[in-house]
Amino acid sequence: MPGEFSSRCNVPLQLIKFLVVLPVQDGNGQTQTENMEISGNIIRILPEKSGEGRNGPWRKQEFILETEDQYPKKVCIALWGDRIDQYDLKEGERITASVNIESREFNERWYTDVKAWRISRDSAPVPGEPGMSPANEPPPFDAPPPTDEPPDSSGEDDLPF
């Protein structure tokens, strides 16, 4: 429909937690005026979009992040350009995304974009993914079951009472 704007990633600003507000330089050497972070689990990765603009070709990858609050929220976040390949996100990963939030008006309606400029993976690995440390794996099924008898059943007690 002419004049209608549609986006799957419109997010009310009250859903985003503001953790730190500092001038920060991103990986491209641009100064970011705000550092806003949101943490959660990636529950869905949407299909990559691409196109041709007046500044050349562009690529955009959106994903849905679910927070781990008492009342979990779902937030659609976009990665642009080379960051898509740089971070290679997978569903089920727990991440913290540094984002820029921008709103704009179109036909007397306001739309908000959440764009990630840095992503850090949290220490918890994705179950079943390569690289899962042995410390996080359950014990093998062929391990002997624990017994109720002490290893030395001579009847003497070493306890002083």
C-alpha positions, 0 to 999 in steps of 0.5 A: 500500500502506498504510504504504509511503512512496515518493519518487523523490528519496531521496539518501544524504547521502554523495553531496552535497558540502559546500562552505561552512557559513555562516548565509545568508539566502535570497530569502524572508528566512529564515536558512539554517543551512547552505549546501550546494552541488552542481554538475552538468548537468540530465539530466532534468526530472520532471513538476510535482506539485501538491496541496492541503495544510493550509497551502494549495496547493503545487507541486513540480518535481523534476529530476535533476542529474548531477555531473561527478566521476570517478565521476558521481552522479545526484541528484534535487533539488526546487524548491518553489512560485514558484522553479519559475517563477523558475528555469525550468530546461532539460535540458542546463543546467549549474548550481550548486544551493544546497540544504537536506538534510533526513531524516525517519523513517517506519515505521522507515525514513529518507528524505532530501529535497534542496530547492534554494533558490537556483540559479545557471547556470554560464557554459557555455550549452546548445548550440542554445539562444538566447543562445549567444555567437558566440565559442562557435560553430564557424567557418562551413563556407564559410570557405576552408581553410588553406593550407600556403604563406606569404602572401609566397612571394618566396623571401626569408626574414625569419628571422635564422637 
